[in-house]
Amino acid sequence: MAGVSASGVYFRRDYSSATHKPSIASDAVTQAEAGKPVAAPAASGSGSLGAAVSDDCLQSDFEINRANAQIRVVACSAAIQSKKLDKDQLARARLNRGIARMAIGDMTMAANDYEEALKHYDSAIDSQAPDAWNLYRRGLALDGLGQTDRALTDFDAAIRLDPSDAIFHYRRGVVLATRKRALERAIEDFDKVLMLVPDNLDALIRRGQAYGQLGDNGHSLADLDRAVLLAPRSAQARLFRGLTHNRRGEAQLAVEDYGAAIALDPRSADALINRSAVFAALGKDDLAHVDLEAAILLQPKDPYAHYNLGDVHFAKREYDEAIRNYSAAIRLDPGFALAYNNRCLTRSIVGHDLIAALDDCDTALKLAPYNLDIRDTRGFTYLKLGDPAIAIVEYDAALALDPNRALSLFGRGMARIRMGHRNEGAADQAAARVLSPSVERAFSIYGLN
């Protein structure tokens, strides 16, 4: 159930581990202020095509992200339209343009580029004597089309053919971390990259991120400190170090890193959203509001920005605005379980749309059947509907998984008292107060006493 903390719950503090698309690795390792670059096979046969255009498209960075993606799209489009590329260069240009288009959110056009690249690599790869780079690039196209297992098969084959190429290990690590959540295996690949290319900035950031998601914040901070030392003007390094500081409970250091990331890349919606979460946790809802409005201007289709703004309005008891923001998040991501949950709760608090609230709670539970916050919200909603018997069923389900859950105990106690079972209800509520002395306020401020 939302509303337990002063700044709202479910605030997305771990932006990088949610559904936001990752930066996409392309053909070459570029150290971006750190170490020596490891180039992909050089472009050849480009005729009179401008060298800068050719390089911007075909000699790609280790990472393509929103900061450089538009440049890549323009360069690759010019290269493709020049009609001066050979078949292999044309496939690479389409692949790199697809990666860049995905980075800026143009999924339909990205898919077209990936499909054209895939056709070329399917025909170019000799099953008897495959080329490692062609396998790698086909893997990129397959991953872009959502065929993760096939992509990993190609990356595995490329590594068997050439285990000394850092980018093959790096890309497999990214896919393992972001698509498969196989974080330990991803760290092994990033370790290999750093053996082959010491101080590789992208591998340090990715490994630090993976350690953080595993809860190993010490190793995470060590990697990200090193990344910031190597590249103090890297917005990504600052962004992810801020995330690790926040996980360690170092809110002020997190705010400083997010601020540095925003100063280096004013269009970093990720940093704005993450900083807003820290501000909200500190009770600075007005500052959180400003960051989220700015993030939505930059990325109007990011469901988490709308969702978090809904939580800010919720914390300020601006419930109609909160409902509008949760609804926007749901339109953008119909599978966003917590947005349904929070809209359910907000509608229940307002009290004039309880049937719609229950529909939201039902949807949330279908999407996330083991989420205990959703069970609490459903119990709260049934109490508001005047059906304490079903509320008890919801609270029982939560307590079966977590017997020391204060909200569920207090809610069940309230439902039992309303059913006439005063002694059992009072016992539940007493136990809840021991666990959380302020638990009663989570109900009373929303009209349940």
C-alpha positions in Angstrom: 0.0 0.0 0.0 1.4 3.4 -0.9 1.5 6.4 1.4 3.4 4.8 4.2 6.3 7.2 4.0 6.2 10.9 3.9 7.3 10.9 0.3 5.2 8.0 -1.0 6.3 4.5 -1.7 7.3 2.6 -4.8 9.4 5.5 -5.8 11.7 4.1 -8.4 15.1 4.5 -6.9 16.9 1.9 -9.1 16.2 3.4 -12.6 18.8 1.2 -14.3 17.4 -2.1 -13.2 13.9 -1.5 -14.4 12.5 -1.7 -17.9 14.4 1.2 -19.4 16.3 0.1 -22.5 20.1 0.0 -22.0 22.7 1.7 -24.1 23.6 -0.6 -27.0 27.1 -1.7 -27.8 28.3 -1.4 -31.4 31.3 -2.3 -33.4 34.4 -0.8 -31.7 35.8 -0.3 -28.2 36.3 3.4 -27.6 37.7 4.4 -24.3 36.1 7.8 -24.0 38.9 9.5 -22.0 40.4 6.2 -20.7 42.8 3.7 -22.3 43.5 3.0 -25.9 40.7 2.4 -28.4 40.4 -1.0 -29.9 39.0 -0.5 -33.4 36.7 -2.7 -35.4 37.9 -3.8 -38.9 38.4 -0.6 -40.8 35.9 0.6 -43.3 37.1 0.2 -46.9 35.9 1.0 -50.3 33.9 4.0 -49.4 35.0 5.9 -52.5 34.4 9.6 -52.3 32.1 9.3 -49.3 33.2 11.9 -46.7 35.6 10.4 -44.2 33.9 12.0 -41.2 30.5 10.6 -42.3 32.0 7.2 -42.9 33.8 7.1 -39.6 30.8 8.4 -37.6 28.7 5.6 -39.0 31.0 2.6 -39.5 33.7 3.1 -36.8 31.2 2.9 -34.0 31.7 3.6 -30.3 31.6 0.9 -27.7 28.4 2.3 -26.4 25.7 4.1 -28.4 23.3 6.1 -26.1 20.9 9.0 -26.5 23.8 11.5 -26.3 25.4 10.3 -29.5 22.6 8.4 -31.2 21.2 11.2 -33.4 24.7 11.9 -34.8 24.9 8.2 -35.7 21.5 8.1 -37.3 22.3 11.1 -39.5 25.8 9.8 -40.5 24.5 6.3 -41.3 21.6 7.6 -43.3 24.0 9.7 -45.3 26.3 6.7 -45.9 23.4 4.5 -47.0 21.9 7.1 -49.3 25.4 7.7 -50.9 25.1 4.4 -52.7 28.9 4.1 -52.3 29.0 1.3 -49.7 29.7 -2.3 -50.5 27.3 -5.0 -49.2 29.2 -5.6 -45.9 29.4 -1.8 -45.2 25.8 -1.3 -46.1 24.8 -4.1 -43.6 27.0 -2.5 -40.9 25.5 0.9 -41.6 22.0 -0.4 -41.3 22.9 -2.3 -38.1 24.5 0.8 -36.5 21.6 3.0 -37.5 19.2 0.4 -36.0 21.1 0.5 -32.7 21.1 4.3 -32.7 17.4 4.5 -33.5 16.6 2.1 -30.7 18.6 4.3 -28.3 16.4 7.3 -29.1 13.2 5.2 -29.0 12.4 4.8 -32.7 11.6 1.1 -32.4 9.7 0.6 -35.7 12.5 2.1 -37.9 15.1 0.3 -35.8 13.4 -3.0 -36.5 13.5 -2.3 -40.2 17.2 -1.7 -40.1 17.9 -4.8 -38.0 15.9 -7.0 -40.4 17.8 -5.8 -43.4 21.1 -6.3 -41.6 20.1 -9.8 -40.5 19.3 -10.8 -44.1 22.9 -9.9 -45.1 24.6 -11.7 -42.2 22.4 -14.8 -42.7 23.7 -15.0 -46.3 27.3 -13.9 -45.5 28.0 -16.4 -42.8 29.6 -19.7 -44.0 28.6 -22.4 -41.6 31.8 -24.3 -42.5 34.1 -21.4 -41.9 32.2 -18.6 -40.1 33.7 -15.2 -39.5 33.7 -14.0 -35.9 32.8 -10.4 -36.7 29.9 -11.5 -38.9 28.6 -13.7 -36.1 28.9 -10.9 -33.6 27.1 -8.5 -35.9 24.3 -11.0 -36.6 24.0 -11.4 -32.8 23.5 -7.6 -32.5 20.8 -7.7 -35.1 19.1 -10.7 -33.4 19.3 -9.0 -30.0 17.7 -5.8 -31.5 14.8 -7.9 -32.8 14.3 -9.5 -29.4 15.8 -12.9 -30.2 18.0 -13.0 -27.2 18.8 -16.7 -27.1 19.9 -16.8 -30.8 21.9 -13.6 -30.2 23.8 -15.3 -27.3 24.4 -18.3 -29.5 26.1 -16.1 -32.0 28.1 -14.2 -29.4 29.3 -17.6 -27.9 30.4 -18.7 -31.4 32.2 -15.5 -32.0 34.1 -15.8 -28.7 35.1 -19.4 -29.5 36.6 -18.2 -32.8 38.3 -15.2 -31.2 38.4 -15.2 -27.4 40.8 -12.3 -27.3 38.3 -9.7 -28.7 37.1 -7.6 -25.9 33.9 -6.3 -27.5 32.5 -9.9 -28.0 32.8 -10.5 -24.2 31.4 -7.0 -23.5 28.4 -7.4 -25.6 27.6 -10.8 -24.3 27.9 -9.4 -20.8 25.5 -6.6 -21.6 22.9 -9.0 -22.9 23.3 -11.4 -20.0 22.9 -8.6 -17.5 20.0 -6.7 -19.2 18.0 -9.5 -20.9 18.7 -12.6 -18.8 19.5 -11.0 -15.4 22.4 -13.5 -15.3 24.5 -10.9 -13.4 27.3 -13.3 -12.1 27.9 -14.5 -15.7 27.8 -10.9 -17.0 30.5 -9.9 -14.4 32.7 -12.7 -15.7 32.5 -11.3 -19.2 33.2 -7.7 -17.9 36.2 -9.2 -16.0 37.5 -10.6 -19.3 37.1 -7.2 -21.0 39.1 -5.5 -18.3 41.9 -8.2 -18.6 42.1 -7.5 -22.3 41.6 -3.7 -22.2 42.5 -2.5 -18.7 40.6 0.6 -17.6 37.9 0.1 -20.2 35.3 2.7 -19.0 32.2 1.0 -20.3 33.1 -2.3 -18.8 33.9 -0.7 -15.4 30.5 1.1 -15.4 28.6 -2.1 -16.5 30.4 -4.2 -13.9 29.8 -1.7 -11.2 26.1 -1.6 -12.2 25.9 -5.4 -12.1 27.6 -5.6 -8.6 25.1 -3.0 -7.3 22.1 -5.0 -8.6 23.5 -8.1 -6.8 23.7 -6.0 -3.6 27.5 -5.9 -3.6 27.7 -2.2 -3.1 31.3 -2.2 -2.0 32.6 -3.7 -5.3 30.1 -1.5 -7.2 31.4 1.7 -5.7 35.0 0.6 -6.2 34.4 0.2 -10.0 32.4 3.4 -10.3 34.9 5.4 -8.3 37.6 4.2 -10.7 35.4 5.0 -13.7 34.9 8.6 -12.4 38.6 8.9 -11.8 39.4 7.8 -15.3 36.6 9.9 -17.0 35.5 12.7 -14.7 33.4 14.1 -17.5 31.4 10.9 -18.0 27.8 11.5 -17.3 27.1 7.7 -17.2 29.8 7.1 -14.6 28.3 9.8 -12.4 24.8 8.5 -12.9 25.5 5.0 -11.9 27.8 6.0 -9.0 24.9 8.1 -7.7 22.7 5.0 -7.9 25.2 3.0 -5.8 25.5 5.8 -3.2 21.7 5.8 -2.9 21.7 2.1 -2.4 24.3 2.6 0.4 22.0 5.1 2.1 24.3 8.0 1.1 21.6 10.4 -0.1 23.7 13.6 -0.3 26.5 11.9 -2.3 23.8 10.5 -4.6 22.3 13.9 -5.1 25.8 15.3 -5.9 26.5 12.6 -8.5 23.2 13.0 -10.1 23.7 16.7 -10.2 27.1 16.3 -11.9 25.5 13.9 -14.4 22.9 16.5 -15.3 25.5 19.2 -15.6 27.5 17.1 -18.0 24.4 15.9 -19.9 21.4 18.2 -19.4 19.3 15.8 -21.4 19.8 12.9 -19.0 16.3 12.1 -18.0 17.6 9.1 -16.1 19.6 11.3 -13.8 16.7 13.6 -13.3 14.4 10.7 -12.4 16.8 9.2 -10.0 17.6 12.5 -8.3 13.9 13.1 -8.0 13.6 9.8 -6.1 16.2 10.8 -3.6 14.6 14.2 -3.1 11.2 12.5 -2.5 12.8 10.1 0.0 14.2 13.2 1.8 10.7 14.8 1.9 11.7 17.4 -0.7 8.7 16.9 -2.9 8.9 20.3 -4.6 12.4 19.6 -5.8 11.3 16.1 -6.9 8.4 17.6 -8.8 10.7 20.0 -10.7 13.1 17.2 -11.8 10.2 15.0 -12.9 8.6 17.7 -15.0 11.9 18.3 -16.7 12.4 14.5 -17.3 8.9 14.3 -18.9 9.8 17.1 -21.2 12.8 15.2 -22.3 11.2 11.8 -22.4 7.4 12.1 -22.6 7.1 8.4 -23.2 8.9 7.2 -20.2 6.3 5.5 -17.9 8.5 5.8 -14.8 8.7 9.6 -15.0 4.9 9.8 -15.0 4.7 7.2 -12.3 7.1 8.9 -10.0 5.4 12.2 -10.6 2.2 10.5 -9.5 3.9 9.5 -6.3 5.0 13.1 -5.7 1.4 14.3 -6.1 0.2 11.4 -3.9 2.6 12.5 -1.2 1.3 16.1 -1.5 -2.3 14.7 -1.3 -3.0 16.0 -4.8 -4.9 12.8 -5.6 -6.6 13.8 -8.9 -3.2 14.8 -10.3 -1.7 11.5 -9.0 -4.4 9.5 -10.8 -3.7 11.3 -14.0 0.0 10.5 -13.8 -0.6 6.9 -12.9 -3.0 6.6 -15.8 -0.3 8.1 -18.1 2.2 5.5 -16.9 -0.3 2.7 -17.6 -1.0 4.0 -21.1 2.7 3.9 -21.8 3.3 0.5 -20.2 0.1 -1.6 -19.8 2.1 -4.1 -17.8 3.1 -1.7 -15.1 1.8 -3.5 -12.0 2.7 -0.9 -9.4 1.1 1.9 -11.4 -2.2 0.0 -11.3 -1.7 -0.6 -7.6 -1.1 3.0 -6.8 -4.0 4.1 -8.9 -6.1 1.6 -7.1 -5.0 3.0 -3.7 -5.5 6.6 -4.8 -9.0 5.9 -6.1 -9.8 4.1 -2.8 -8.6 7.1 -0.8 -10.7 9.5 -2.9 -13.6 7.2 -2.4 -15.8 8.0 -5.4 -14.6 5.4 -7.8 -14.1 2.2 -5.7 -15.2 -0.3 -8.4 -12.6 1.1 -10.8 -10.1 1.0 -7.9 -10.9 -2.7 -7.4 -10.4 -3.3 -11.2 -7.0 -1.7 -10.9 -6.1 -3.9 -7.9 -7.2 -7.0 -9.7 -5.0 -6.1 -12.7 -2.1 -5.4 -10.5 -2.4 -8.8 -8.8 -2.6 -10.6 -12.1 0.6 -8.8 -13.2 2.5 -9.3 -9.9 0.8 -12.1 -7.9 3.5 -12.3 -5.2 3.8 -8.6 -4.5 2.7 -8.0 -0.9 2.1 -4.3 -1.3 -0.6 -5.1 -3.8 -2.2 -7.5 -1.2 -2.2 -4.6 1.3 -3.8 -2.2 -1.1 -6.5 -4.8 -2.0 -7.2 -5.3 1.8 -7.4 -1.5 2.2 -9.8 -1.2 -0.8 -12.1 -3.9 0.6 -12.2 -2.1 3.9 -13.2 1.0 2.1 -15.9 -1.0 0.3 -17.3 -2.2 3.6 -16.3 -5.9 3.0 -14.0 -6.8 5.9 -14.3 -10.6 5.3 -12.5 -10.3 1.9 -10.1 -7.8 3.3 -9.0 -10.5 5.8 -8.4 -12.9 2.9 -6.0 -10.4 1.3 -4.2 -9.6 4.6 -3.9 -13.3 5.3 -2.3 -13.9 1.9 0.3 -11.2 2.7 1.0 -12.5 6.2 1.4 -16.1 5.0 4.5 -14.8 3.2 5.6 -12.3 5.8 4.2 -12.8 9.3 5.8 -9.7 10.6 4.3 -7.3 8.1 3.0 -4.4 10.2 0.5 -3.0 7.6 -1.0 -6.3 7.0 -1.4 -7.1 10.7 -3.0 -3.7 11.5 -5.3 -4.0 8.5 -6.4 -7.5 9.4 -6.9 -6.3 13.0 -9.2 -3.6 11.8 -11.1 -6.0 9.5 -11.5 -8.5 12.4 -12.8 -5.8 14.7 -15.4 -4.8 12.0 -16.4 -8.5 11.8 -17.0 -8.4 15.6 -13.9 -10.3 16.6 -12.5 -7.6 18.9 -10.0 -9.6 20.9 -8.3 -11.1 17.8 -8.4 -7.7 16.1 -6.9 -5.9 19.0 -4.1 -8.5 19.3 -3.2 -8.0 15.6 -3.1 -4.3 16.0 -1.0 -4.5 19.2 1.5 -6.7 17.4 1.5 -4.2 14.4 2.3 -1.3 16.7 5.2 -3.2 18.2 6.7 -3.7 14.8 5.9 -0.1 13.6 4.6 2.4 16.2 3.3 4.8 13.5 1.5 2.1 11.5 -2.0 3.4 12.5 -1.4 6.7 10.7 -1.1 4.9 7.4 -4.8 4.1 7.8 -6.2 7.1 9.7 -4.9 9.7 7.3 -6.9 8.0 4.6 -10.2 7.8 6.6 -9.9 4.4 8.2 -10.0 4.4 12.0 
